[in-house]
Amino acid sequence: MRYKVSIQKTEEGYSICVPGLPGCWSQGQTEEESLENIKDAIQEYLKTVDELNKDKESRYVEVGDNA
């Protein structure tokens, strides 16, 4: 899967968030480190969403690629 991320240079390094996943963010001292860290954050975010919704009825829908 691919997610669009927003990267911002800070005094401490780089802050990075995923606009499509509210509250999913990370940071790193370098841009490369922050991009690696956000991968872990996305995986943990998605695991948490699955856990919170495990007893709820759900469906999958196919969406066309907008890239």
ChimeraX attribute file (.defattr): number of C-alpha atoms within 10 A of each C-alpha:
attribute: neighborCount
match mode: 1-to-1
recipient: residues
	/A:1	2
	/A:2	4
	/A:3	11
	/A:4	10
	/A:5	16
	/A:6	11
	/A:7	17
	/A:8	12
	/A:9	14
	/A:10	11
	/A:11	7
	/A:12	10
	/A:13	14
	/A:14	19
	/A:15	21
	/A:16	20
	/A:17	22
	/A:18	18
	/A:19	13
	/A:20	10
	/A:21	14
	/A:22	9
	/A:23	10
	/A:24	18
	/A:25	22
	/A:26	21
	/A:27	23
	/A:28	19
	/A:29	14
	/A:30	14
	/A:31	17
	/A:32	10
	/A:33	14
	/A:34	20
	/A:35	20
	/A:36	14
	/A:37	16
	/A:38	21
	/A:39	14
	/A:40	12
	/A:41	18
	/A:42	18
	/A:43	12
	/A:44	13
	/A:45	17
	/A:46	13
	/A:47	12
	/A:48	12
	/A:49	11
	/A:50	12
	/A:51	10
	/A:52	10
	/A:53	11
	/A:54	10
	/A:55	8
	/A:56	7
	/A:57	6
	/A:58	7
	/A:59	4
	/A:60	5
	/A:61	4
	/A:62	5
	/A:63	6
	/A:64	5
	/A:65	5
	/A:66	4
	/A:67	3
